Amino acid sequence: MDAFIKRRRPKPSIRAELDLAYRIEGLSVVIHEIRPSYANPSVLAEPMVAKATYGRKTSLWKVLWQRADLKWHGYEPQKTVKHIDAFIQLVDDDAYACFWG
């Protein structure tokens, strides 16, 4: 994840306006942006990009994306992957413009 974020982060000169990060939430990895809120630029917003949740029973990562309704939805082209690297590749490629718009 660190290498992916390092490669995808914006140039240092604009990171105050747009940055990229990830966090671990239980069995999930969440990729998100960091940017000033449109409503109040003094407050930082963290729009979600993608999420992968590990299933202990299946030993697979469930791939999710956040739609305009702000709910997580299964990524229809490929709902699960075996390794986190495959999740990173799906997000990086974004063949259906679900993650990066």
N, C-alpha and C positions, 0 to 999 in steps of 0.2 A: 504494500500500500504506500509506503514511504516513497519508493522510487516512482510510482505512478503519479502521486501528488507533486513531487518535485518536478517531474517532466511536464505536467499539465498546468502548473501555477502560472499566473500572469507575470509579466516583468515586474521587478521590484518597484519601479517608478509608478505603477498604478495599483499596487496592492492595497493602498488605503481606500480605493474605490471598488476594487474587486479582488478577492482572493479565493483560494480553494483549500479545503481541508477535509479531514475525515475524523470520525470518532467511532469508538466501540461502545455498543449498547447491548449488554448481555451477550447473546449469541449472534448479534448483528454488527455489520460494518456499514456505516452511513457516510456517503460522500455528500458534502454540502459546500455551497458558496458562502462567502462572508462579504457583505456589502452594506453600505448605509441604507437604512430604511427609506423608502420613498416618502412615507408620511412624516417621518421625523429623522432627518439625516444624522442627528447626534446619537441615534440608537442604531446598533448593528443588527442586521437581519441575517438569517442563515437559511436561504432557500435550499431545499433538498434537491439533489441530483439523482442519486441512486442508492439502493439498499440491497444488501445480501444477508440473508438470515440462514444460519446453519441448522439443519434438521438432524438431531441426534439419532432418531430412528432410521432415517433414510441415508445418512452420511452424505447428503447433497446440500448445496447452497441454493436457496430460493432467491431468484432475481426479481427485484421489485423496482417500480418507478412511480413517481408521484404525479398524478394528473392534476388538472385545474381544480378539482374538487378537494385538493390537499390530502387525499387518501392514497395509501400505497396500493398499487395494483400489480398483479403478476405480469411479467414481461412476456407477452404472448409469443413472440417468435421463439423464445427459449426460456421456459419457466424455471429450470434448474440447471446447475452446472456441478461438476464433480469437484473442481478445485477453485479456490479464490482467484487464481490467475486467469481462469476462463471468464469469471465475472468482470475482472478488470478489462479484459480484451473486449467484451461486449460493450461495456460503458465507453471505452476508448473509441471503438469503431462507430458506435451509435448509428447503425444502419437504418433505423426507422425514426430517427430524430426524437426519441422519447426522453433521452437523458439531457442532452444539451440544447434541445429545441430545434 
